């Protein structure tokens, strides 16, 4: 089966078929996500927070995205893989933006890139699309601008902000974006944007009316038991399961239950030879004890 094409997403929207998308950041998680049937995977710069431990996506570099993007592509065969352009890789000059988007495609093998922003980045999106690079837009809460936005807040709440959001979406569509992420915007605004566009909207914290949904894998799987964003739902408790597994391992190593014969090589042989050695040692000890008790062979002496 060939990789799904970006054009199939538009057909899915036309058929009213919802598009599930998840992030993945490495080979094994990409395999799990794809084998479960997800048609589109995002290597988000959220990896800076959920994998690399930064407190925002701002420190993420092109090298980070290339390393993780390549691993995800190698872990998939069919899914569309979208890789985020990190902060400052597309804002400085259009030439820089094009070169960096091209690097992501060439060096990871991904299908498409994603960047944050609306009307202001539309010309850059157009250049990328003209150069043959599929682009996904991302508007609403744009985490790379967290300092400008003053925190991770709901966007598009006022009528003026909602109109700007719609115009941003239309500008991205006109520039050739094949889909648009709507992050943390009111559900009714996301619905208006979705109805106005021909290309699919993919929501995160944007309510149920988007054409698809995206979630950050580590939120979704419960990697961090102490934090869950309002828009996320835990579909598993991986931290709990993994923590219990590690505790069992510690117990079994300490008690000698692990490793057993099944996890060892030649353990039965080693046990047999240890038993033979032990038997020989105790026979020798017994002989010596006998000799010490009767040094002259048990006779009566001279
Ligand atoms: O980086 C990311 O994971 C994202 C999603 C939140 C859409 O951009």
Boltz pocket constraint, residues with backbone or C-beta under 6 A from the ligand:
constraints:
  - pocket:
      binder: B
      contacts: [[A, 23], [A, 42], [A, 43], [A, 44], [A, 45], [A, 46], [A, 47], [A, 84], [A, 138], [A, 181], [A, 183], [A, 204], [A, 214], [A, 216]]
      max_distance: 6.0
